[in-house]
Amino acid sequence: MSEQPGVMQAFTGLSDQEAEILYQADRFAKAELYPIAQRMDDEEWWDDTIFPKIGETGYFGVTAPEQYGGSNMDIMTSGLILQAFSRWNHALGLAWVAHENLCLHNILRNASEEQKAKYVPGLVSGKLIGALGLTEPGAGSDALGSMGTTARREGDEYVLNGRKIYITNGPVADVLLVYAKTDKDKGAQGISAFIVEKDAPGFSVAQKLIKMGFRGSQTAELVFDNCRIPAANLVGEENRGVKVVMSGLDLERAMISPICLGIAERALQLSIDYASQRKQFGQPIGNFQMIRGKLADMYVWVEAMRLFTYQTLRAANTVGENDGGRGDIHKITAAGVMFVAETLNKVLNEAVQVHGGTGYIWESEINRLYRSIKLLEIGAGTTEVRKIIISDDLLRG
């Protein structure tokens, strides 16, 4: 990768500025994120120094106003940074997006000025790590309707009880945006959003979860046992959390696509390099027609992923605060991530085939990329849920 700006943007629709952002983020990721990728995967290891380093370089707070230390840019810019990061360390890319998009950007869109002033500067600098708490042991695809975590008002505090699971950044997070039911009788319309700090009484990390892929991106089950937080930590209005959830989910789906694209780009490059270097029958395997056909297919799939990813990101740029969870953006983000995740599966399947036995070895980079496939077909709503969203909108007319 690491193409100089100007080489590809005429074909991808990137402006000169966007191409430069992608190029510089790629250089940073190759220099700083790639060297720790193997250890993260081998040991499920977390580098405590990496988030402050990302913050110092200006790759947090992309959409945050300058008054909070941010860059005051857009979702498209965030997506390009995530694409570059995911080329070289997709586990760190996932940790980045959980912090930057799921937590920080949601706070920026929905929190009060006082809450923003308190939390955003630390999140932008990387001194604080953010996470989102939505999924529960009994509430995955039906995250809203089946939510069991509750919050009740007691004077100047809310008391939270429940569990959250599969929470990216959970074991290392300082600030969590957590959803809980404040009115059980209202179902999904009785959900509220809260900011919870890691040292809140009654909050704990029940267990760190060990994963097949995206290893090193820390994932946990969280427990709220009479967890007390200030009433001032309510985000938005009580029982209006579904609005925060739905606007965030559309943006989350839009931001999964660049992860897929970055991984696919890296897999293609690794396959090209391997086909050029690996010799069988006295010649590079890239000379064989079947291998050349695989590389051609992979290239076409990656370029299709790129176009759909960028289209989705540009559509997400136009989403207003009240537009999430319905209409064209709901359909487009679901379609975008469904297509790129399923296409990534095809790219990685062929990439491992090109690598042969080497691709089947756990320690190989292409194997690390291959083990990322399934999460991208599950996270932020499974492929099956994405199809329901798309077909619902189509049949609604």
C-alpha positions as CSV (number, residue, x, y, z in Angstrom):
1,M,0.0,0.0,0.0
2,S,1.3,3.5,0.9
3,E,0.6,4.9,-2.6
4,Q,1.5,8.5,-3.1
5,P,-1.4,10.8,-3.3
6,G,-2.6,11.4,-6.8
7,V,-2.1,7.8,-8.0
8,M,-5.6,6.4,-7.2
9,Q,-7.9,9.2,-6.3
10,A,-9.0,9.8,-9.9
11,F,-10.4,6.3,-9.9
12,T,-11.8,6.2,-6.4
13,G,-13.4,9.7,-6.2
14,L,-11.1,10.9,-3.4
15,S,-10.2,14.5,-3.4
16,D,-6.5,15.6,-3.1
17,Q,-7.0,16.3,0.6
18,E,-8.7,12.9,1.2
19,A,-6.0,11.1,-0.7
20,E,-3.4,12.8,1.4
21,I,-5.2,11.9,4.6
22,L,-5.3,8.3,3.6
23,Y,-1.6,8.3,2.6
24,Q,-0.4,9.9,5.9
25,A,-2.6,7.6,8.0
26,D,-1.2,4.6,6.1
27,R,2.4,5.8,6.8
28,F,1.6,6.3,10.5
29,A,-0.1,2.9,10.8
30,K,2.7,1.0,9.1
31,A,5.3,2.6,11.3
32,E,3.5,2.5,14.7
33,L,0.6,0.0,14.5
34,Y,2.0,-2.8,12.4
35,P,5.0,-3.6,14.6
36,I,2.7,-4.5,17.5
37,A,0.1,-6.4,15.5
38,Q,1.8,-9.9,15.9
39,R,2.2,-9.6,19.7
40,M,-1.4,-8.4,20.0
41,D,-2.6,-11.5,18.2
42,D,-0.3,-13.9,19.9
43,E,-0.9,-12.8,23.5
44,E,-4.2,-10.9,23.3
45,W,-1.9,-8.1,24.5
46,W,-2.8,-4.4,24.9
47,D,-0.2,-1.6,24.5
48,D,-0.9,1.0,27.1
49,T,1.1,3.6,25.2
50,I,-0.6,3.4,21.8
51,F,-3.8,5.4,22.4
52,P,-1.9,8.5,23.8
53,K,0.4,8.2,20.8
54,I,-2.5,8.2,18.4
55,G,-4.0,11.2,20.2
56,E,-0.7,13.1,20.0
57,T,-0.6,12.5,16.3
58,G,-4.2,13.9,15.9
59,Y,-6.0,10.7,14.9
60,F,-8.6,11.0,17.6
61,G,-11.4,13.5,17.7
62,V,-11.6,13.6,13.9
63,T,-15.2,14.9,14.1
64,A,-14.7,16.9,17.3
65,P,-14.7,20.7,17.3
66,E,-11.4,22.4,17.6
67,Q,-12.4,23.8,21.0
68,Y,-12.1,20.3,22.4
69,G,-8.8,19.6,20.6
70,G,-10.5,17.9,17.6
71,S,-10.0,18.3,13.9
72,N,-13.6,19.4,13.1
73,M,-13.7,17.0,10.0
74,D,-16.2,14.5,8.8
75,I,-17.2,10.8,8.9
76,M,-15.5,10.3,5.5
77,T,-12.2,11.4,7.0
78,S,-12.7,9.0,9.9
79,G,-13.4,6.2,7.5
80,L,-10.2,6.9,5.6
81,I,-8.1,6.8,8.7
82,L,-9.8,3.6,9.8
83,Q,-9.2,2.0,6.4
84,A,-5.4,2.8,6.7
85,F,-5.2,1.6,10.3
86,S,-7.0,-1.7,9.4
87,R,-4.5,-2.4,6.6
88,W,-1.7,-2.7,9.1
89,N,-3.4,-3.7,12.4
90,H,-7.1,-4.4,12.2
91,A,-7.4,-5.2,15.9
92,L,-6.1,-1.8,16.7
93,G,-8.5,-0.4,14.1
94,L,-11.4,-2.0,15.9
95,A,-10.3,-0.5,19.2
96,W,-9.9,2.9,17.5
97,V,-13.4,2.9,16.0
98,A,-15.0,1.7,19.3
99,H,-13.4,4.7,21.0
100,E,-13.7,7.3,18.2
101,N,-17.0,6.5,16.7
102,L,-19.1,4.4,19.1
103,C,-18.2,6.4,22.2
104,L,-16.7,9.8,21.4
105,H,-18.7,10.7,18.3
106,N,-21.9,9.6,20.0
107,I,-21.1,11.8,23.0
108,L,-20.4,14.7,20.6
109,R,-23.8,14.2,18.9
110,N,-26.0,13.7,21.9
111,A,-24.3,14.9,25.2
112,S,-24.8,18.3,26.9
113,E,-22.2,21.0,26.7
114,E,-21.1,20.3,30.3
115,Q,-20.7,16.6,29.5
116,K,-18.7,17.3,26.3
117,A,-16.4,19.7,28.2
118,K,-15.8,17.1,30.9
119,Y,-15.1,14.0,28.7
120,V,-14.2,15.0,25.1
121,P,-10.8,16.5,25.6
122,G,-9.5,13.4,27.4
123,L,-11.0,11.1,24.7
124,V,-9.5,13.3,22.0
125,S,-6.0,13.2,23.5
126,G,-6.1,9.4,24.0
127,K,-5.6,9.8,27.8
128,L,-9.1,8.4,28.3
129,I,-10.2,5.2,26.4
130,G,-13.9,5.0,25.4
131,A,-16.3,2.2,24.9
132,L,-20.0,1.5,24.1
133,G,-22.1,-0.8,26.3
134,L,-25.2,-2.1,24.4
135,T,-25.1,-5.9,23.8
136,E,-26.1,-8.2,26.6
137,P,-25.9,-12.0,27.2
138,G,-29.6,-12.3,26.4
139,A,-29.9,-9.4,23.9
140,G,-27.8,-9.4,20.8
141,S,-29.6,-8.8,17.5
142,D,-32.7,-7.8,19.6
143,A,-30.5,-5.4,21.6
144,L,-33.3,-2.9,22.4
145,G,-36.3,-5.1,22.9
146,S,-34.6,-7.7,25.0
147,M,-32.4,-5.3,27.0
148,G,-32.3,-6.3,30.7
149,T,-30.0,-3.7,32.2
150,T,-32.0,-1.2,34.2
151,A,-31.4,2.2,35.7
152,R,-33.6,3.8,38.4
153,R,-33.4,7.3,39.7
154,E,-32.5,7.8,43.4
155,G,-32.2,11.5,44.2
156,D,-29.2,12.9,42.5
157,E,-28.0,9.5,41.2
158,Y,-29.0,6.7,38.9
159,V,-28.5,3.1,40.0
160,L,-27.7,0.6,37.2
161,N,-28.1,-3.2,37.4
162,G,-27.3,-5.6,34.6
163,R,-24.6,-7.1,32.4
164,K,-23.1,-6.2,29.0
165,I,-21.1,-8.6,26.9
166,Y,-18.8,-8.5,23.9
167,I,-17.8,-4.9,24.7
168,T,-14.9,-3.7,22.6
169,N,-12.4,-1.8,24.8
170,G,-14.3,-3.0,27.9
171,P,-11.3,-4.2,29.9
172,V,-9.3,-1.0,29.4
173,A,-12.1,1.7,29.0
174,D,-12.1,4.8,31.3
175,V,-15.4,6.1,29.9
176,L,-18.4,4.1,28.7
177,L,-21.6,5.1,27.0
178,V,-24.1,2.6,28.4
179,Y,-27.7,1.9,27.6
180,A,-30.2,0.8,30.2
181,K,-34.0,0.7,30.6
182,T,-35.5,3.4,32.8
183,D,-39.0,2.4,32.1
184,K,-39.5,-1.4,31.5
185,D,-43.2,-0.9,30.5
186,K,-42.2,1.1,27.5
187,G,-39.9,-1.5,26.0
188,A,-37.4,-0.1,23.5
189,Q,-39.0,3.4,24.1
190,G,-38.0,3.2,27.7
191,I,-34.2,3.1,27.2
192,S,-31.9,5.9,28.3
193,A,-28.1,6.5,27.7
194,F,-25.6,7.2,30.4
195,I,-21.9,8.0,30.8
196,V,-20.3,5.6,33.2
197,E,-16.7,6.0,34.5
198,K,-14.6,2.9,35.2
199,D,-14.3,3.7,38.9
200,A,-18.1,4.1,39.5
201,P,-19.2,2.1,42.6
202,G,-20.7,-1.2,41.6
203,F,-19.1,-1.3,38.1
204,S,-16.7,-4.1,37.3
205,V,-15.2,-6.1,34.4
206,A,-16.5,-9.6,34.9
207,Q,-14.1,-11.3,32.5
208,K,-11.9,-10.5,29.5
209,L,-13.0,-12.5,26.5
210,I,-10.5,-14.4,24.3
211,K,-11.4,-14.3,20.7
212,M,-10.7,-16.1,17.4
213,G,-9.9,-12.9,15.5
214,F,-9.2,-9.3,16.2
215,R,-7.1,-10.5,19.1
216,G,-5.5,-7.8,21.2
217,S,-8.5,-5.6,20.7
218,Q,-9.7,-5.9,24.3
219,T,-13.2,-7.4,24.7
220,A,-15.1,-8.0,28.0
221,E,-18.2,-8.8,29.9
222,L,-19.2,-5.9,32.2
223,V,-21.3,-6.0,35.4
224,F,-23.4,-3.2,36.9
225,D,-24.2,-4.3,40.5
226,N,-26.1,-1.4,42.1
227,C,-23.7,0.8,40.1
228,R,-24.2,4.4,41.2
229,I,-23.6,7.3,38.8
230,P,-24.5,11.0,39.0
231,A,-27.9,11.9,37.5
232,A,-25.9,14.5,35.5
233,N,-24.4,11.6,33.5
234,L,-27.7,11.0,31.8
235,V,-27.1,11.6,28.0
236,G,-30.1,13.5,26.5
237,E,-33.5,12.9,27.9
238,E,-34.7,10.0,30.0
239,N,-36.4,7.3,27.9
240,R,-35.1,8.9,24.7
241,G,-32.0,6.6,24.4
242,V,-33.4,4.8,21.4
243,K,-32.7,7.9,19.3
244,V,-29.0,7.8,20.4
245,V,-28.8,4.1,19.7
246,M,-30.3,4.2,16.2
247,S,-28.3,7.1,15.0
248,G,-25.2,5.5,16.3
249,L,-25.9,2.1,14.8
250,D,-26.1,3.5,11.3
251,L,-22.8,5.3,11.7
252,E,-21.3,2.1,13.2
253,R,-22.3,0.1,10.2
254,A,-20.8,2.8,7.9
255,M,-17.6,2.5,9.8
256,I,-17.3,-1.2,9.7
257,S,-16.9,-1.1,5.9
258,P,-13.5,0.7,6.0
259,I,-12.2,-2.1,8.3
260,C,-13.2,-4.7,5.8
261,L,-11.6,-2.6,2.9
262,G,-8.3,-2.2,4.8
263,I,-8.1,-5.9,5.5
264,A,-8.9,-6.8,1.9
265,E,-6.3,-4.4,0.5
266,R,-3.6,-5.9,2.7
267,A,-4.7,-9.5,1.9
268,L,-4.5,-8.7,-1.9
269,Q,-1.0,-7.2,-1.5
270,L,0.2,-10.1,0.5
271,S,-1.1,-12.5,-2.1
272,I,0.5,-10.6,-4.9
273,D,3.8,-10.7,-3.1
274,Y,3.5,-14.4,-2.2
275,A,2.6,-15.3,-5.8
276,S,5.6,-13.4,-7.1
277,Q,8.1,-15.0,-4.6
278,R,6.8,-18.6,-4.1
279,K,8.3,-21.0,-6.7
280,Q,6.9,-24.3,-7.7
281,F,7.9,-26.4,-10.8
282,G,10.8,-24.0,-11.3
283,Q,8.8,-20.8,-11.6
284,P,6.8,-18.3,-9.5
285,I,3.3,-19.5,-8.9
286,G,2.1,-16.2,-10.2
287,N,2.9,-17.5,-13.6
288,F,0.2,-20.1,-13.3
289,Q,-3.2,-19.2,-14.9
290,M,-5.3,-20.4,-11.9
291,I,-3.3,-18.2,-9.5
292,R,-3.5,-15.2,-11.9
293,G,-7.3,-15.7,-12.1
294,K,-7.5,-15.6,-8.3
295,L,-5.5,-12.4,-8.1
296,A,-7.7,-10.8,-10.8
297,D,-10.9,-11.8,-8.9
298,M,-9.5,-10.4,-5.7
299,Y,-8.6,-7.1,-7.3
300,V,-12.1,-6.7,-8.7
301,W,-13.7,-7.5,-5.4
302,V,-11.5,-5.1,-3.5
303,E,-12.3,-2.3,-5.9
304,A,-16.0,-3.0,-5.6
305,M,-15.7,-2.9,-1.8
306,R,-13.8,0.4,-2.1
307,L,-16.6,2.1,-4.2
308,F,-19.4,0.9,-1.9
309,T,-17.5,1.8,1.2
310,Y,-16.8,5.4,0.0
311,Q,-20.4,5.8,-1.2
312,T,-21.7,4.7,2.2
313,L,-19.3,7.0,4.1
314,R,-20.4,10.0,2.0
315,A,-24.0,9.2,2.6
316,A,-23.3,9.0,6.4
317,N,-21.8,12.5,6.2
318,T,-25.3,13.9,5.6
319,V,-27.1,12.2,8.5
320,G,-28.7,14.7,10.8
321,E,-29.2,14.1,14.5
322,N,-32.8,12.9,14.0
323,D,-32.3,10.9,10.8
324,G,-30.8,7.7,12.1
325,G,-32.6,4.4,12.2
326,R,-34.8,4.9,9.2
327,G,-35.0,5.8,5.5
328,D,-32.2,5.6,2.9
329,I,-29.3,5.9,5.3
330,H,-30.6,3.0,7.4
331,K,-30.8,0.9,4.2
332,I,-27.5,2.1,2.6
333,T,-25.4,1.5,5.7
334,A,-26.9,-2.0,6.1
335,A,-26.3,-2.8,2.5
336,G,-22.8,-1.4,2.4
337,V,-21.5,-3.4,5.4
338,M,-23.4,-6.5,4.2
339,F,-21.7,-6.3,0.8
340,V,-18.2,-5.5,1.9
341,A,-18.2,-8.1,4.8
342,E,-19.4,-10.9,2.5
343,T,-17.0,-9.8,-0.2
344,L,-14.1,-9.8,2.3
345,N,-14.9,-13.4,3.0
346,K,-14.4,-14.2,-0.7
347,V,-11.1,-12.2,-0.8
348,L,-9.7,-13.9,2.2
349,N,-10.7,-17.3,1.1
350,E,-8.8,-16.9,-2.1
351,A,-5.9,-15.2,-0.3
352,V,-5.4,-18.2,2.0
353,Q,-5.7,-20.5,-1.1
354,V,-2.9,-18.6,-2.8
355,H,-0.8,-19.0,0.3
356,G,-1.4,-22.7,0.5
357,G,-0.1,-24.4,3.6
358,T,1.5,-21.1,4.8
359,G,-2.0,-19.6,5.0
360,Y,-3.2,-22.3,7.3
361,I,-0.5,-21.6,9.9
362,W,-1.8,-19.5,12.8
363,E,1.3,-17.3,13.0
364,S,1.1,-16.2,9.4
365,E,-0.2,-12.7,8.7
366,I,-2.7,-13.9,6.1
367,N,-4.1,-16.4,8.7
368,R,-4.5,-13.5,11.2
369,L,-6.5,-11.6,8.5
370,Y,-8.6,-14.7,7.7
371,R,-9.6,-15.1,11.3
372,S,-11.2,-11.6,11.2
373,I,-13.9,-12.5,8.7
374,K,-16.8,-13.7,10.9
375,L,-16.9,-10.7,13.3
376,L,-17.5,-8.4,10.4
377,E,-20.5,-10.5,9.4
378,I,-21.8,-10.4,13.0
379,G,-21.0,-7.1,14.6
380,A,-23.4,-4.1,14.5
381,G,-26.2,-6.4,13.4
382,T,-25.6,-9.7,11.7
383,T,-25.8,-10.2,7.9
384,E,-29.3,-11.6,8.5
385,V,-30.4,-8.5,10.4
386,R,-28.9,-6.3,7.6
387,K,-31.1,-8.1,5.1
388,I,-34.2,-7.5,7.2
389,I,-33.4,-3.8,7.3
390,I,-32.9,-3.6,3.5
391,S,-36.0,-5.6,2.6
392,D,-38.2,-3.8,5.1
393,D,-37.3,-0.5,3.5
394,L,-37.8,-1.8,0.0
395,L,-41.2,-3.3,0.7
396,R,-42.3,-0.2,2.6
397,G,-42.1,1.6,-0.7
